[in-house]
Amino acid sequence: MKLHFDRALVERLLAHAEAAQTHSPTLDQLFSPAYQKERVIGRMPTADDIDDTRIPAGLMLVGDQGVYLMSNGKPCLPDPAGSPNLVVYAQEADPRGPSDDWYDVKLASFGGDDGAEFLSADTIRQALEATGDGPVWIDVSPTDIRAPCLSVAK
């Protein structure tokens, strides 16, 4: 399912992530030895076990109360409306909208479980470039995430 995001907000989130010196990990990154200060064995890793300078810049695609993108840069980018973290909701899965369809879209696109998936800065930059001047879209299903990219003719 194609989810559409406000281009200007995606650009703002990406700029924040790329300017940050440290980044928050997703759950997958938390378990990856590549990002741990020392290999964690026999217990669940915590944020204290992570070298957050090793986490690459990017955005997190989050599915919980709707579907949205947020910067992984630290500290968080505050929302001018007062929330501690600026997010850009998918137009189709925004719980603040007039329709309750957002929940069905969240289930169809992200699945029933809540979570966050990392999208690299390069992936987001390519999606911005490939989608022209309109909204940025990402094709999301419970098993796949696809971002548009430009085809290069040979």
N, CA, C and O atoms as a GROMACS GRO file, in nm:
protein
  616
    1MET      N    1   0.084  -0.116   0.000
    1MET     CA    2   0.000   0.000   0.000
    1MET      C    3   0.089   0.124   0.000
    1MET      O    4   0.178   0.138   0.084
    2LYS      N    5   0.064   0.211  -0.095
    2LYS     CA    6   0.141   0.335  -0.101
    2LYS      C    7   0.092   0.431   0.007
    2LYS      O    8  -0.027   0.462   0.016
    3LEU      N    9   0.186   0.477   0.088
    3LEU     CA   10   0.158   0.577   0.189
    3LEU      C   11   0.227   0.706   0.148
    3LEU      O   12   0.342   0.703   0.106
    4HIS      N   13   0.159   0.817   0.160
    4HIS     CA   14   0.209   0.946   0.114
    4HIS      C   15   0.239   1.037   0.232
    4HIS      O   16   0.160   1.046   0.327
    5PHE      N   17   0.354   1.105   0.225
    5PHE     CA   18   0.402   1.190   0.334
    5PHE      C   19   0.433   1.330   0.281
    5PHE      O   20   0.480   1.345   0.168
    6ASP      N   21   0.407   1.431   0.362
    6ASP     CA   22   0.434   1.569   0.326
    6ASP      C   23   0.583   1.588   0.299
    6ASP      O   24   0.667   1.565   0.386
    7ARG      N   25   0.615   1.631   0.176
    7ARG     CA   26   0.754   1.646   0.132
    7ARG      C   27   0.834   1.740   0.221
    7ARG      O   28   0.945   1.705   0.262
    8ALA      N   29   0.782   1.856   0.252
    8ALA     CA   30   0.857   1.955   0.330
    8ALA      C   31   0.892   1.900   0.469
    8ALA      O   32   1.002   1.923   0.520
    9LEU      N   33   0.798   1.829   0.530
    9LEU     CA   34   0.826   1.772   0.663
    9LEU      C   35   0.927   1.658   0.655
    9LEU      O   36   1.012   1.645   0.743
   10VAL      N   37   0.919   1.576   0.550
   10VAL     CA   38   1.018   1.469   0.533
   10VAL      C   39   1.157   1.530   0.515
   10VAL      O   40   1.254   1.482   0.574
   11GLU      N   41   1.167   1.635   0.435
   11GLU     CA   42   1.296   1.703   0.416
   11GLU      C   43   1.348   1.759   0.548
   11GLU      O   44   1.468   1.752   0.576
   12ARG      N   45   1.259   1.814   0.628
   12ARG     CA   46   1.299   1.870   0.758
   12ARG      C   47   1.349   1.760   0.852
   12ARG      O   48   1.450   1.777   0.920
   13LEU      N   49   1.279   1.648   0.855
   13LEU     CA   50   1.321   1.535   0.940
   13LEU      C   51   1.456   1.480   0.894
   13LEU      O   52   1.542   1.449   0.976
   14LEU      N   53   1.474   1.468   0.763
   14LEU     CA   54   1.600   1.417   0.710
   14LEU      C   55   1.715   1.511   0.743
   14LEU      O   56   1.823   1.465   0.782
   15ALA      N   57   1.694   1.640   0.729
   15ALA     CA   58   1.799   1.738   0.762
   15ALA      C   59   1.837   1.727   0.910
   15ALA      O   60   1.955   1.736   0.945
   16HIS      N   61   1.739   1.707   0.996
   16HIS     CA   62   1.767   1.691   1.140
   16HIS      C   63   1.850   1.566   1.164
   16HIS      O   64   1.950   1.570   1.236
   17ALA      N   65   1.810   1.454   1.104
   17ALA     CA   66   1.883   1.328   1.124
   17ALA      C   67   2.027   1.340   1.075
   17ALA      O   68   2.120   1.294   1.142
   18GLU      N   69   2.047   1.402   0.960
   18GLU     CA   70   2.182   1.414   0.904
   18GLU      C   71   2.269   1.511   0.982
   18GLU      O   72   2.391   1.496   0.982
   19ALA      N   73   2.210   1.609   1.046
   19ALA     CA   74   2.287   1.706   1.124
   19ALA      C   75   2.324   1.653   1.263
   19ALA      O   76   2.418   1.704   1.325
   20ALA      N   77   2.252   1.554   1.311
   20ALA     CA   78   2.275   1.502   1.446
   20ALA      C   79   2.406   1.423   1.453
   20ALA      O   80   2.444   1.355   1.358
   21GLN      N   81   2.472   1.433   1.565
   21GLN     CA   82   2.596   1.359   1.588
   21GLN      C   83   2.569   1.217   1.638
   21GLN      O   84   2.650   1.127   1.616
   22THR      N   85   2.455   1.198   1.704
   22THR     CA   86   2.417   1.066   1.756
   22THR      C   87   2.274   1.036   1.713
   22THR      O   88   2.198   1.126   1.680
   23HIS      N   89   2.239   0.906   1.714
   23HIS     CA   90   2.109   0.863   1.663
   23HIS      C   91   2.049   0.754   1.752
   23HIS      O   92   2.121   0.674   1.811
   24SER      N   93   1.918   0.754   1.759
   24SER     CA   94   1.845   0.653   1.835
   24SER      C   95   1.834   0.525   1.753
   24SER      O   96   1.813   0.531   1.632
   25PRO      N   97   1.849   0.410   1.818
   25PRO     CA   98   1.838   0.283   1.745
   25PRO      C   99   1.694   0.233   1.737
   25PRO      O  100   1.612   0.262   1.824
   26THR      N  101   1.665   0.157   1.633
   26THR     CA  102   1.542   0.079   1.628
   26THR      C  103   1.567  -0.048   1.710
   26THR      O  104   1.679  -0.071   1.755
   27LEU      N  105   1.464  -0.128   1.730
   27LEU     CA  106   1.480  -0.252   1.805
   27LEU      C  107   1.580  -0.345   1.735
   27LEU      O  108   1.664  -0.406   1.801
   28ASP      N  109   1.573  -0.355   1.602
   28ASP     CA  110   1.668  -0.438   1.528
   28ASP      C  111   1.811  -0.389   1.550
   28ASP      O  112   1.902  -0.470   1.570
   29GLN      N  113   1.833  -0.258   1.548
   29GLN     CA  114   1.966  -0.203   1.569
   29GLN      C  115   2.013  -0.225   1.713
   29GLN      O  116   2.132  -0.243   1.737
   30LEU      N  117   1.921  -0.224   1.807
   30LEU     CA  118   1.955  -0.249   1.947
   30LEU      C  119   2.018  -0.387   1.963
   30LEU      O  120   2.109  -0.405   2.044
   31PHE      N  121   1.970  -0.485   1.886
   31PHE     CA  122   2.021  -0.621   1.896
   31PHE      C  123   2.142  -0.648   1.807
   31PHE      O  124   2.204  -0.754   1.817
   32SER      N  125   2.178  -0.554   1.721
   32SER     CA  126   2.289  -0.575   1.629
   32SER      C  127   2.423  -0.550   1.697
   32SER      O  128   2.445  -0.442   1.752
   33PRO      N  129   2.513  -0.649   1.695
   33PRO     CA  130   2.646  -0.629   1.753
   33PRO      C  131   2.723  -0.513   1.689
   33PRO      O  132   2.813  -0.457   1.751
   34ALA      N  133   2.688  -0.477   1.566
   34ALA     CA  134   2.757  -0.368   1.497
   34ALA      C  135   2.741  -0.235   1.570
   34ALA      O  136   2.824  -0.145   1.555
   35TYR      N  137   2.635  -0.221   1.648
   35TYR     CA  138   2.608  -0.094   1.715
   35TYR      C  139   2.630  -0.101   1.866
   35TYR      O  140   2.618   0.001   1.934
   36GLN      N  141   2.661  -0.217   1.918
   36GLN     CA  142   2.681  -0.233   2.061
   36GLN      C  143   2.824  -0.195   2.100
   36GLN      O  144   2.919  -0.219   2.026
   37LYS      N  145   2.838  -0.134   2.218
   37LYS     CA  146   2.970  -0.100   2.271
   37LYS      C  147   3.051  -0.227   2.291
   37LYS      O  148   3.167  -0.236   2.251
   38GLU      N  149   2.989  -0.324   2.354
   38GLU     CA  150   3.044  -0.458   2.371
   38GLU      C  151   2.931  -0.556   2.344
   38GLU      O  152   2.815  -0.527   2.371
   39ARG      N  153   2.965  -0.672   2.292
   39ARG     CA  154   2.865  -0.773   2.257
   39ARG      C  155   2.781  -0.808   2.380
   39ARG      O  156   2.834  -0.842   2.485
   40VAL      N  157   2.647  -0.799   2.365
   40VAL     CA  158   2.555  -0.832   2.474
   40VAL      C  159   2.505  -0.974   2.452
   40VAL      O  160   2.446  -1.006   2.349
   41ILE      N  161   2.529  -1.059   2.551
   41ILE     CA  162   2.487  -1.200   2.543
   41ILE      C  163   2.413  -1.235   2.671
   41ILE      O  164   2.456  -1.197   2.780
   42GLY      N  165   2.303  -1.306   2.658
   42GLY     CA  166   2.231  -1.357   2.773
   42GLY      C  167   2.131  -1.262   2.836
   42GLY      O  168   2.071  -1.294   2.939
   43ARG      N  169   2.112  -1.146   2.778
   43ARG     CA  170   2.013  -1.052   2.828
   43ARG      C  171   1.970  -0.959   2.715
   43ARG      O  172   2.034  -0.953   2.610
   44MET      N  173   1.862  -0.889   2.738
   44MET     CA  174   1.815  -0.794   2.638
   44MET      C  175   1.901  -0.668   2.642
   44MET      O  176   1.920  -0.610   2.749
   45PRO      N  177   1.955  -0.626   2.528
   45PRO     CA  178   2.033  -0.502   2.525
   45PRO      C  179   1.944  -0.381   2.556
   45PRO      O  180   1.824  -0.382   2.530
   46THR      N  181   2.005  -0.280   2.611
   46THR     CA  182   1.936  -0.154   2.638
   46THR      C  183   2.007  -0.043   2.562
   46THR      O  184   2.112  -0.065   2.502
   47ALA      N  185   1.950   0.076   2.566
   47ALA     CA  186   2.012   0.191   2.500
   47ALA      C  187   2.151   0.218   2.558
   47ALA      O  188   2.237   0.271   2.487
   48ASP      N  189   2.174   0.184   2.683
   48ASP     CA  190   2.305   0.204   2.744
   48ASP      C  191   2.413   0.115   2.682
   48ASP      O  192   2.532   0.145   2.693
   49ASP      N  193   2.372   0.007   2.617
   49ASP     CA  194   2.467  -0.085   2.553
   49ASP      C  195   2.506  -0.040   2.412
   49ASP      O  196   2.594  -0.099   2.350
   50ILE      N  197   2.441   0.063   2.362
   50ILE     CA  198   2.460   0.107   2.223
   50ILE      C  199   2.557   0.224   2.215
   50ILE      O  200   2.553   0.316   2.297
   51ASP      N  201   2.644   0.219   2.115
   51ASP     CA  202   2.728   0.334   2.081
   51ASP      C  203   2.647   0.412   1.977
   51ASP      O  204   2.650   0.380   1.859
   52ASP      N  205   2.574   0.514   2.023
   52ASP     CA  206   2.482   0.584   1.934
   52ASP      C  207   2.550   0.667   1.826
   52ASP      O  208   2.483   0.724   1.740
   53THR      N  209   2.684   0.675   1.830
   53THR     CA  210   2.756   0.740   1.720
   53THR      C  211   2.770   0.645   1.601
   53THR      O  212   2.800   0.689   1.490
   54ARG      N  213   2.748   0.516   1.623
   54ARG     CA  214   2.758   0.417   1.515
   54ARG      C  215   2.627   0.402   1.437
   54ARG      O  216   2.627   0.354   1.324
   55ILE      N  217   2.517   0.444   1.497
   55ILE     CA  218   2.387   0.432   1.430
   55ILE      C  219   2.385   0.533   1.315
   55ILE      O  220   2.411   0.651   1.338
   56PRO      N  221   2.356   0.490   1.193
   56PRO     CA  222   2.355   0.584   1.080
   56PRO      C  223   2.233   0.677   1.084
   56PRO      O  224   2.131   0.646   1.146
   57ALA      N  225   2.247   0.790   1.018
   57ALA     CA  226   2.138   0.886   1.007
   57ALA      C  227   2.028   0.829   0.918
   57ALA      O  228   2.055   0.762   0.818
   58GLY      N  229   1.906   0.857   0.955
   58GLY     CA  230   1.793   0.814   0.874
   58GLY      C  231   1.663   0.847   0.943
   58GLY      O  232   1.659   0.921   1.041
   59LEU      N  233   1.556   0.792   0.889
   59LEU     CA  234   1.424   0.810   0.948
   59LEU      C  235   1.372   0.676   0.993
   59LEU      O  236   1.408   0.572   0.940
   60MET      N  237   1.285   0.681   1.093
   60MET     CA  238   1.216   0.561   1.139
   60MET      C  239   1.074   0.565   1.084
   60MET      O  240   1.003   0.665   1.099
   61LEU      N  241   1.034   0.456   1.022
   61LEU     CA  242   0.895   0.438   0.981
   61LEU      C  243   0.828   0.366   1.097
   61LEU      O  244   0.862   0.252   1.129
   62VAL      N  245   0.733   0.433   1.161
   62VAL     CA  246   0.672   0.382   1.283
   62VAL      C  247   0.526   0.347   1.257
   62VAL      O  248   0.452   0.424   1.196
   63GLY      N  249   0.486   0.231   1.306
   63GLY     CA  250   0.346   0.191   1.305
   63GLY      C  251   0.301   0.172   1.447
   63GLY      O  252   0.347   0.080   1.515
   64ASP      N  253   0.212   0.254   1.493
   64ASP     CA  254   0.147   0.235   1.622
   64ASP      C  255   0.012   0.306   1.618
   64ASP      O  256  -0.083   0.249   1.564
   65GLN      N  257   0.001   0.424   1.670
   65GLN     CA  258  -0.121   0.505   1.659
   65GLN      C  259  -0.112   0.576   1.524
   65GLN      O  260  -0.082   0.695   1.519
   66GLY      N  261  -0.139   0.504   1.416
   66GLY     CA  262  -0.119   0.553   1.281
   66GLY      C  263   0.014   0.503   1.227
   66GLY      O  264   0.078   0.417   1.287
   67VAL      N  265   0.056   0.559   1.114
   67VAL     CA  266   0.186   0.529   1.055
   67VAL      C  267   0.252   0.663   1.026
   67VAL      O  268   0.192   0.751   0.966
   68TYR      N  269   0.377   0.676   1.070
   68TYR     CA  270   0.445   0.804   1.054
   68TYR      C  271   0.596   0.785   1.042
   68TYR      O  272   0.650   0.679   1.071
   69LEU      N  273   0.661   0.891   0.997
   69LEU     CA  274   0.807   0.898   0.989
   69LEU      C  275   0.855   0.994   1.097
   69LEU      O  276   0.789   1.093   1.129
   70MET      N  277   0.972   0.962   1.154
   70MET     CA  278   1.036   1.051   1.250
   70MET      C  279   1.187   1.041   1.233
   70MET      O  280   1.238   0.938   1.188
   71SER      N  281   1.257   1.146   1.268
   71SER     CA  282   1.403   1.147   1.262
   71SER      C  283   1.458   1.057   1.371
   71SER      O  284   1.400   1.046   1.479
   72ASN      N  285   1.572   0.992   1.342
   72ASN     CA  286   1.639   0.916   1.447
   72ASN      C  287   1.748   0.999   1.514
   72ASN      O  288   1.822   0.948   1.598
   73GLY      N  289   1.760   1.127   1.478
   73GLY     CA  290   1.862   1.214   1.535
   73GLY      C  291   1.834   1.246   1.681
   73GLY      O  292   1.720   1.259   1.724
   74LYS      N  293   1.944   1.259   1.756
   74LYS     CA  294   1.935   1.297   1.897
   74LYS      C  295   2.004   1.430   1.917
   74LYS      O  296   2.110   1.454   1.860
   75PRO      N  297   1.946   1.518   1.997
   75PRO     CA  298   1.817   1.504   2.064
   75PRO      C  299   1.703   1.511   1.964
   75PRO      O  300   1.721   1.551   1.849
   76CYS      N  301   1.584   1.472   2.010
   76CYS     CA  302   1.466   1.472   1.924
   76CYS      C  303   1.439   1.612   1.869
   76CYS      O  304   1.474   1.713   1.931
   77LEU      N  305   1.378   1.615   1.754
   77LEU     CA  306   1.334   1.741   1.692
   77LEU      C  307   1.195   1.772   1.746
   77LEU      O  308   1.099   1.702   1.713
   78PRO      N  309   1.182   1.876   1.830
   78PRO     CA  310   1.051   1.904   1.889
   78PRO      C  311   0.951   1.954   1.785
   78PRO      O  312   0.987   2.021   1.688
   79ASP      N  313   0.827   1.920   1.807
   79ASP     CA  314   0.717   1.966   1.722
   79ASP      C  315   0.677   2.105   1.770
   79ASP      O  316   0.657   2.126   1.889
   80PRO      N  317   0.666   2.201   1.677
   80PRO     CA  318   0.624   2.336   1.718
   80PRO      C  319   0.489   2.336   1.793
   80PRO      O  320   0.461   2.430   1.867
   81ALA      N  321   0.408   2.233   1.773
   81ALA     CA  322   0.277   2.225   1.840
   81ALA      C  323   0.291   2.180   1.985
   81ALA      O  324   0.192   2.176   2.058
   82GLY      N  325   0.413   2.146   2.029
   82GLY     CA  326   0.434   2.113   2.169
   82GLY      C  327   0.474   1.970   2.198
   82GLY      O  328   0.520   1.941   2.308
   83SER      N  329   0.459   1.880   2.102
   83SER     CA  330   0.502   1.741   2.123
   83SER      C  331   0.655   1.736   2.127
   83SER      O  332   0.721   1.814   2.060
   84PRO      N  333   0.711   1.644   2.205
   84PRO     CA  334   0.857   1.637   2.214
   84PRO      C  335   0.926   1.588   2.088
   84PRO      O  336   1.047   1.603   2.074
   85ASN      N  337   0.850   1.530   1.994
   85ASN     CA  338   0.911   1.474   1.874
   85ASN      C  339   0.824   1.503   1.752
   85ASN      O  340   0.708   1.461   1.747
   86LEU      N  341   0.879   1.575   1.655
   86LEU     CA  342   0.807   1.604   1.532
   86LEU      C  343   0.795   1.477   1.449
   86LEU      O  344   0.894   1.407   1.428
   87VAL      N  345   0.675   1.447   1.404
   87VAL     CA  346   0.652   1.333   1.316
   87VAL      C  347   0.571   1.381   1.196
   87VAL      O  348   0.502   1.483   1.202
   88VAL      N  349   0.581   1.305   1.086
   88VAL     CA  350   0.497   1.331   0.969
   88VAL      C  351   0.415   1.204   0.944
   88VAL      O  352   0.469   1.099   0.909
   89TYR      N  353   0.285   1.217   0.962
   89TYR     CA  354   0.195   1.103   0.943
   89TYR      C  355   0.175   1.077   0.795
   89TYR      O  356   0.175   1.168   0.712
   90ALA      N  357   0.157   0.949   0.762
   90ALA     CA  358   0.110   0.914   0.629
   90ALA      C  359  -0.028   0.975   0.612
   90ALA      O  360  -0.111   0.967   0.703
   91GLN      N  361  -0.054   1.035   0.498
   91GLN     CA  362  -0.184   1.098   0.476
   91GLN      C  363  -0.297   0.999   0.496
   91GLN      O  364  -0.405   1.036   0.542
   92GLU      N  365  -0.273   0.873   0.463
   92GLU     CA  366  -0.375   0.770   0.471
   92GLU      C  367  -0.391   0.711   0.611
   92GLU      O  368  -0.491   0.644   0.639
   93ALA      N  369  -0.295   0.736   0.700
   93ALA     CA  370  -0.295   0.672   0.833
   93ALA      C  371  -0.269   0.773   0.944
   93ALA      O  372  -0.186   0.750   1.032
   94ASP      N  373  -0.340   0.884   0.938
   94ASP     CA  374  -0.324   0.992   1.036
   94ASP      C  375  -0.442   0.989   1.133
   94ASP      O  376  -0.554   1.021   1.095
   95PRO      N  377  -0.417   0.951   1.258
   95PRO     CA  378  -0.530   0.940   1.354
   95PRO      C  379  -0.591   1.075   1.392
   95PRO      O  380  -0.696   1.079   1.456
   96ARG      N  381  -0.527   1.184   1.354
   96ARG     CA  382  -0.580   1.316   1.385
   96ARG      C  383  -0.683   1.362   1.283
   96ARG      O  384  -0.748   1.465   1.301
   97GLY      N  385  -0.699   1.285   1.175
   97GLY     CA  386  -0.790   1.324   1.068
   97GLY      C  387  -0.936   1.297   1.102
   97GLY      O  388  -0.966   1.245   1.209
   98PRO      N  389  -1.026   1.334   1.012
   98PRO     CA  390  -1.170   1.321   1.036
   98PRO      C  391  -1.221   1.177   1.025
   98PRO      O  392  -1.333   1.148   1.067
   99SER      N  393  -1.141   1.088   0.969
   99SER     CA  394  -1.186   0.951   0.944
   99SER      C  395  -1.118   0.853   1.038
   99SER      O  396  -1.004   0.874   1.081
  100ASP      N  397  -1.188   0.745   1.068
  100ASP     CA  398  -1.129   0.637   1.148
  100ASP      C  399  -1.061   0.533   1.060
  100ASP      O  400  -1.017   0.429   1.110
  101ASP      N  401  -1.053   0.558   0.929
  101ASP     CA  402  -0.991   0.463   0.836
  101ASP      C  403  -0.842   0.444   0.865
  101ASP      O  404  -0.784   0.345   0.820
  102TRP      N  405  -0.780   0.536   0.938
  102TRP     CA  406  -0.636   0.526   0.964
  102TRP      C  407  -0.600   0.391   1.026
  102TRP      O  408  -0.493   0.336   0.995
  103TYR      N  409  -0.686   0.336   1.112
  103TYR     CA  410  -0.654   0.210   1.178
  103TYR      C  411  -0.650   0.095   1.077
  103TYR      O  412  -0.562   0.010   1.083
  104ASP      N  413  -0.747   0.092   0.986
  104ASP     CA  414  -0.749  -0.012   0.883
  104ASP      C  415  -0.627   0.000   0.792
  104ASP      O  416  -0.570  -0.101   0.751
  105VAL      N  417  -0.587   0.123   0.760
  105VAL     CA  418  -0.469   0.146   0.677
  105VAL      C  419  -0.344   0.102   0.753
  105VAL      O  420  -0.254   0.042   0.694
  106LYS      N  421  -0.337   0.131   0.881
  106LYS     CA  422  -0.221   0.087   0.961
  106LYS      C  423  -0.211  -0.065   0.958
  106LYS      O  424  -0.102  -0.118   0.938
  107LEU      N  425  -0.322  -0.135   0.978
  107LEU     CA  426  -0.320  -0.282   0.975
  107LEU      C  427  -0.280  -0.335   0.838
  107LEU      O  428  -0.200  -0.428   0.828
  108ALA      N  429  -0.336  -0.278   0.732
  108ALA     CA  430  -0.309  -0.326   0.596
  108ALA      C  431  -0.166  -0.298   0.554
  108ALA      O  432  -0.106  -0.375   0.479
  109SER      N  433  -0.109  -0.187   0.601
  109SER     CA  434   0.025  -0.150   0.558
  109SER      C  435   0.133  -0.202   0.652
  109SER      O  436   0.231  -0.261   0.608
  110PHE      N  437   0.116  -0.180   0.780
  110PHE     CA  438   0.222  -0.209   0.877
  110PHE      C  439   0.200  -0.341   0.950
  110PHE      O  440   0.294  -0.398   1.005
  111GLY      N  441   0.075  -0.389   0.951
  111GLY     CA  442   0.043  -0.510   1.025
  111GLY      C  443  -0.012  -0.477   1.163
  111GLY      O  444  -0.024  -0.360   1.200
  112GLY      N  445  -0.046  -0.581   1.238
  112GLY     CA  446  -0.108  -0.563   1.369
  112GLY      C  447  -0.013  -0.525   1.480
  112GLY      O  448  -0.054  -0.464   1.579
  113ASP      N  449   0.114  -0.559   1.465
  113ASP     CA  450   0.212  -0.526   1.569
  113ASP      C  451   0.262  -0.383   1.551
  113ASP      O  452   0.271  -0.332   1.439
  114ASP      N  453   0.294  -0.320   1.663
  114ASP     CA  454   0.356  -0.188   1.659
  114ASP      C  455   0.506  -0.205   1.645
  114ASP      O  456   0.561  -0.309   1.682
  115GLY      N  457   0.572  -0.105   1.592
  115GLY     CA  458   0.716  -0.112   1.578
  115GLY      C  459   0.771   0.000   1.494
  115GLY      O  460   0.698   0.089   1.450
  116ALA      N  461   0.903  -0.006   1.474
  116ALA     CA  462   0.972   0.096   1.394
  116ALA      C  463   1.072   0.028   1.303
  116ALA      O  464   1.143  -0.064   1.344
  117GLU      N  465   1.078   0.073   1.180
  117GLU     CA  466   1.174   0.023   1.082
  117GLU      C  467   1.265   0.137   1.039
  117GLU      O  468   1.218   0.248   1.016
  118PHE      N  469   1.394   0.109   1.030
  118PHE     CA  470   1.491   0.210   0.991
  118PHE      C  471   1.496   0.226   0.840
  118PHE      O  472   1.501   0.128   0.766
  119LEU      N  473   1.493   0.351   0.794
  119LEU     CA  474   1.510   0.385   0.653
  119LEU      C  475   1.631   0.477   0.645
  119LEU      O  476   1.630   0.585   0.705
  120SER      N  477   1.734   0.437   0.572
  120SER     CA  478   1.858   0.514   0.568
  120SER      C  479   1.836   0.650   0.504
  120SER      O  480   1.742   0.671   0.428
  121ALA      N  481   1.926   0.742   0.536
  121ALA     CA  482   1.921   0.876   0.476
  121ALA      C  483   1.929   0.866   0.324
  121ALA      O  484   1.860   0.940   0.254
  122ASP      N  485   2.012   0.776   0.271
  122ASP     CA  486   2.023   0.758   0.126
  122ASP      C  487   1.889   0.714   0.066
  122ASP      O  488   1.850   0.764  -0.040
  123THR      N  489   1.821   0.622   0.131
  123THR     CA  490   1.692   0.574   0.082
  123THR      C  491   1.591   0.688   0.078
  123THR      O  492   1.517   0.703  -0.019
  124ILE      N  493   1.588   0.769   0.184
  124ILE     CA  494   1.494   0.881   0.190
  124ILE      C  495   1.529   0.985   0.084
  124ILE      O  496   1.440   1.038   0.018
  125ARG      N  497   1.657   1.014   0.067
  125ARG     CA  498   1.700   1.111  -0.034
  125ARG      C  499   1.659   1.064  -0.174
  125ARG      O  500   1.610   1.143  -0.254
  126GLN      N  501   1.678   0.935  -0.202
  126GLN     CA  502   1.638   0.880  -0.333
  126GLN      C  503   1.486   0.888  -0.352
  126GLN      O  504   1.439   0.918  -0.461
  127ALA      N  505   1.411   0.862  -0.246
  127ALA     CA  506   1.265   0.871  -0.256
  127ALA      C  507   1.221   1.015  -0.281
  127ALA      O  508   1.130   1.039  -0.360
  128LEU      N  509   1.286   1.110  -0.215
  128LEU     CA  510   1.256   1.251  -0.239
  128LEU      C  511   1.283   1.288  -0.384
  128LEU      O  512   1.202   1.356  -0.447
  129GLU      N  513   1.395   1.244  -0.435
  129GLU     CA  514   1.433   1.275  -0.572
  129GLU      C  515   1.339   1.209  -0.673
  129GLU      O  516   1.300   1.270  -0.772
  130ALA      N  517   1.302   1.085  -0.647
  130ALA     CA  518   1.222   1.008  -0.742
  130ALA      C  519   1.075   1.048  -0.745
  130ALA      O  520   1.007   1.022  -0.844
  131THR      N  521   1.026   1.110  -0.638
  131THR     CA  522   0.884   1.142  -0.633
  131THR      C  523   0.853   1.284  -0.679
  131THR      O  524   0.739   1.329  -0.667
  132GLY      N  525   0.952   1.354  -0.732
  132GLY     CA  526   0.926   1.487  -0.788
  132GLY      C  527   0.889   1.590  -0.684
  132GLY      O  528   0.948   1.594  -0.576
  133ASP      N  529   0.790   1.674  -0.717
  133ASP     CA  530   0.753   1.784  -0.630
  133ASP      C  531   0.638   1.752  -0.535
  133ASP      O  532   0.611   1.829  -0.443
  134GLY      N  533   0.572   1.642  -0.556
  134GLY     CA  534   0.455   1.608  -0.475
  134GLY      C  535   0.493   1.537  -0.346
  134GLY      O  536   0.608   1.538  -0.305
  135PRO      N  537   0.394   1.476  -0.284
  135PRO     CA  538   0.421   1.402  -0.161
  135PRO      C  539   0.520   1.288  -0.187
  135PRO      O  540   0.525   1.232  -0.296
  136VAL      N  541   0.597   1.256  -0.085
  136VAL     CA  542   0.689   1.142  -0.090
  136VAL      C  543   0.605   1.019  -0.060
  136VAL      O  544   0.524   1.020   0.033
  137TRP      N  545   0.623   0.913  -0.137
  137TRP     CA  546   0.549   0.791  -0.107
  137TRP      C  547   0.644   0.677  -0.076
  137TRP      O  548   0.757   0.670  -0.126
  138ILE      N  549   0.596   0.588   0.007
  138ILE     CA  550   0.665   0.466   0.042
  138ILE      C  551   0.561   0.355   0.036
  138ILE      O  552   0.452   0.368   0.090
  139ASP      N  553   0.596   0.246  -0.030
  139ASP     CA  554   0.506   0.133  -0.044
  139ASP      C  555   0.532   0.039   0.074
  139ASP      O  556   0.641  -0.017   0.087
  140VAL      N  557   0.433   0.023   0.160
  140VAL     CA  558   0.451  -0.051   0.286
  140VAL      C  559   0.352  -0.165   0.294
  140VAL      O  560   0.232  -0.148   0.269
  141SER      N  561   0.402  -0.282   0.330
  141SER     CA  562   0.316  -0.396   0.363
  141SER      C  563   0.372  -0.460   0.489
  141SER      O  564   0.484  -0.427   0.530
  142PRO      N  565   0.298  -0.549   0.552
  142PRO     CA  566   0.351  -0.612   0.674
  142PRO      C  567   0.482  -0.689   0.652
  142PRO      O  568   0.551  -0.721   0.749
  143THR      N  569   0.516  -0.719   0.527
  143THR     CA  570   0.640  -0.795   0.501
  143THR      C  571   0.745  -0.719   0.422
  143THR      O  572   0.859  -0.764   0.415
  144ASP      N  573   0.709  -0.605   0.362
  144ASP     CA  574   0.801  -0.532   0.274
  144ASP      C  575   0.786  -0.381   0.289
  144ASP      O  576   0.679  -0.330   0.322
  145ILE      N  577   0.898  -0.313   0.264
  145ILE     CA  578   0.895  -0.168   0.253
  145ILE      C  579   0.972  -0.135   0.126
  145ILE      O  580   1.086  -0.178   0.109
  146ARG      N  581   0.909  -0.058   0.037
  146ARG     CA  582   0.974  -0.019  -0.087
  146ARG      C  583   0.963   0.132  -0.103
  146ARG      O  584   0.854   0.189  -0.093
  147ALA      N  585   1.076   0.193  -0.128
  147ALA     CA  586   1.078   0.336  -0.156
  147ALA      C  587   1.112   0.354  -0.303
  147ALA      O  588   1.189   0.274  -0.359
  148PRO      N  589   1.057   0.456  -0.368
  148PRO     CA  590   1.086   0.476  -0.509
  148PRO      C  591   1.229   0.520  -0.528
  148PRO      O  592   1.288   0.585  -0.441
  149CYS      N  593   1.285   0.487  -0.640
  149CYS     CA  594   1.418   0.536  -0.676
  149CYS      C  595   1.420   0.562  -0.827
  149CYS      O  596   1.339   0.507  -0.902
  150LEU      N  597   1.509   0.647  -0.868
  150LEU     CA  598   1.518   0.679  -1.011
  150LEU      C  599   1.588   0.566  -1.085
  150LEU      O  600   1.686   0.510  -1.037
  151SER      N  601   1.537   0.534  -1.200
  151SER     CA  602   1.604   0.437  -1.286
  151SER      C  603   1.707   0.512  -1.369
  151SER      O  604   1.680   0.621  -1.420
  152VAL      N  605   1.822   0.454  -1.381
  152VAL     CA  606   1.928   0.517  -1.460
  152VAL      C  607   1.938   0.443  -1.592
  152VAL      O  608   1.962   0.322  -1.596
  153ALA      N  609   1.919   0.516  -1.701
  153ALA     CA  610   1.928   0.455  -1.834
  153ALA      C  611   2.075   0.436  -1.870
  153ALA      O  612   2.158   0.522  -1.841
  154LYS      N  613   2.105   0.322  -1.932
  154LYS     CA  614   2.242   0.294  -1.973
  154LYS      C  615   2.259   0.319  -2.120
  154LYS      O  616   2.368   0.301  -2.173
   0.00000   0.00000   0.00000
